[in-house]
Amino acid sequence: MIWTIISILVVLWLIGLLAHIGGALIHLLLIVAVIVLAYKLVTKNRAKSV
């Protein structure tokens, strides 16, 4: 589920970047995708170590 959300956010970011639409919102989508990915990786590692 998380990977689907990340993929959609990255694809929307690329479309916005290439089509020059959305302005700063497009870069915000990329930042959100990276934050979600980082959170997923941290929580995955934390679950293994407990």
Biotite code that builds the C-alpha atoms (Angstrom):
import biotite.structure as struc

atoms = struc.array([
    struc.Atom([0.000, 0.000, 0.000], chain_id="A", res_id=1, res_name="MET", atom_name="CA", element="C"),
    struc.Atom([2.745, 2.446, 0.953], chain_id="A", res_id=2, res_name="ILE", atom_name="CA", element="C"),
    struc.Atom([4.734, 1.597, -2.172], chain_id="A", res_id=3, res_name="TRP", atom_name="CA", element="C"),
    struc.Atom([1.680, 2.365, -4.302], chain_id="A", res_id=4, res_name="THR", atom_name="CA", element="C"),
    struc.Atom([1.273, 5.775, -2.682], chain_id="A", res_id=5, res_name="ILE", atom_name="CA", element="C"),
    struc.Atom([4.967, 6.545, -3.117], chain_id="A", res_id=6, res_name="ILE", atom_name="CA", element="C"),
    struc.Atom([4.846, 5.489, -6.765], chain_id="A", res_id=7, res_name="SER", atom_name="CA", element="C"),
    struc.Atom([1.803, 7.642, -7.463], chain_id="A", res_id=8, res_name="ILE", atom_name="CA", element="C"),
    struc.Atom([3.397, 10.675, -5.791], chain_id="A", res_id=9, res_name="LEU", atom_name="CA", element="C"),
    struc.Atom([6.624, 10.273, -7.762], chain_id="A", res_id=10, res_name="VAL", atom_name="CA", element="C"),
    struc.Atom([4.760, 9.825, -11.062], chain_id="A", res_id=11, res_name="VAL", atom_name="CA", element="C"),
    struc.Atom([2.638, 12.917, -10.375], chain_id="A", res_id=12, res_name="LEU", atom_name="CA", element="C"),
    struc.Atom([5.807, 14.836, -9.531], chain_id="A", res_id=13, res_name="TRP", atom_name="CA", element="C"),
    struc.Atom([7.455, 13.792, -12.796], chain_id="A", res_id=14, res_name="LEU", atom_name="CA", element="C"),
    struc.Atom([4.371, 14.718, -14.827], chain_id="A", res_id=15, res_name="ILE", atom_name="CA", element="C"),
    struc.Atom([4.189, 18.110, -13.138], chain_id="A", res_id=16, res_name="GLY", atom_name="CA", element="C"),
    struc.Atom([7.892, 18.701, -13.556], chain_id="A", res_id=17, res_name="LEU", atom_name="CA", element="C"),
    struc.Atom([7.861, 17.853, -17.262], chain_id="A", res_id=18, res_name="LEU", atom_name="CA", element="C"),
    struc.Atom([4.575, 19.645, -18.021], chain_id="A", res_id=19, res_name="ALA", atom_name="CA", element="C"),
    struc.Atom([5.460, 22.710, -15.887], chain_id="A", res_id=20, res_name="HIS", atom_name="CA", element="C"),
    struc.Atom([2.187, 22.655, -13.975], chain_id="A", res_id=21, res_name="ILE", atom_name="CA", element="C"),
    struc.Atom([1.548, 22.931, -10.271], chain_id="A", res_id=22, res_name="GLY", atom_name="CA", element="C"),
    struc.Atom([4.509, 25.102, -9.293], chain_id="A", res_id=23, res_name="GLY", atom_name="CA", element="C"),
    struc.Atom([5.751, 24.430, -5.772], chain_id="A", res_id=24, res_name="ALA", atom_name="CA", element="C"),
    struc.Atom([3.034, 21.835, -5.187], chain_id="A", res_id=25, res_name="LEU", atom_name="CA", element="C"),
    struc.Atom([4.868, 19.438, -7.493], chain_id="A", res_id=26, res_name="ILE", atom_name="CA", element="C"),
    struc.Atom([8.030, 19.631, -5.396], chain_id="A", res_id=27, res_name="HIS", atom_name="CA", element="C"),
    struc.Atom([5.960, 19.230, -2.258], chain_id="A", res_id=28, res_name="LEU", atom_name="CA", element="C"),
    struc.Atom([4.672, 15.908, -3.639], chain_id="A", res_id=29, res_name="LEU", atom_name="CA", element="C"),
    struc.Atom([8.241, 14.665, -4.011], chain_id="A", res_id=30, res_name="LEU", atom_name="CA", element="C"),
    struc.Atom([9.112, 15.723, -0.478], chain_id="A", res_id=31, res_name="ILE", atom_name="CA", element="C"),
    struc.Atom([6.034, 13.922, 0.868], chain_id="A", res_id=32, res_name="VAL", atom_name="CA", element="C"),
    struc.Atom([6.986, 10.772, -1.063], chain_id="A", res_id=33, res_name="ALA", atom_name="CA", element="C"),
    struc.Atom([10.515, 10.832, 0.362], chain_id="A", res_id=34, res_name="VAL", atom_name="CA", element="C"),
    struc.Atom([9.224, 11.371, 3.907], chain_id="A", res_id=35, res_name="ILE", atom_name="CA", element="C"),
    struc.Atom([6.775, 8.480, 3.584], chain_id="A", res_id=36, res_name="VAL", atom_name="CA", element="C"),
    struc.Atom([9.533, 6.245, 2.211], chain_id="A", res_id=37, res_name="LEU", atom_name="CA", element="C"),
    struc.Atom([11.902, 7.192, 5.033], chain_id="A", res_id=38, res_name="ALA", atom_name="CA", element="C"),
    struc.Atom([9.199, 6.572, 7.641], chain_id="A", res_id=39, res_name="TYR", atom_name="CA", element="C"),
    struc.Atom([8.449, 3.175, 6.143], chain_id="A", res_id=40, res_name="LYS", atom_name="CA", element="C"),
    struc.Atom([12.127, 2.186, 6.203], chain_id="A", res_id=41, res_name="LEU", atom_name="CA", element="C"),
    struc.Atom([12.610, 3.375, 9.804], chain_id="A", res_id=42, res_name="VAL", atom_name="CA", element="C"),
    struc.Atom([9.529, 1.604, 11.132], chain_id="A", res_id=43, res_name="THR", atom_name="CA", element="C"),
    struc.Atom([10.465, -1.577, 9.266], chain_id="A", res_id=44, res_name="LYS", atom_name="CA", element="C"),
    struc.Atom([13.927, -1.607, 10.862], chain_id="A", res_id=45, res_name="ASN", atom_name="CA", element="C"),
    struc.Atom([12.504, -0.813, 14.289], chain_id="A", res_id=46, res_name="ARG", atom_name="CA", element="C"),
    struc.Atom([10.089, -3.759, 14.083], chain_id="A", res_id=47, res_name="ALA", atom_name="CA", element="C"),
    struc.Atom([12.916, -6.174, 13.267], chain_id="A", res_id=48, res_name="LYS", atom_name="CA", element="C"),
    struc.Atom([15.133, -5.037, 16.139], chain_id="A", res_id=49, res_name="SER", atom_name="CA", element="C"),
    struc.Atom([12.459, -5.422, 18.832], chain_id="A", res_id=50, res_name="VAL", atom_name="CA", element="C"),
])
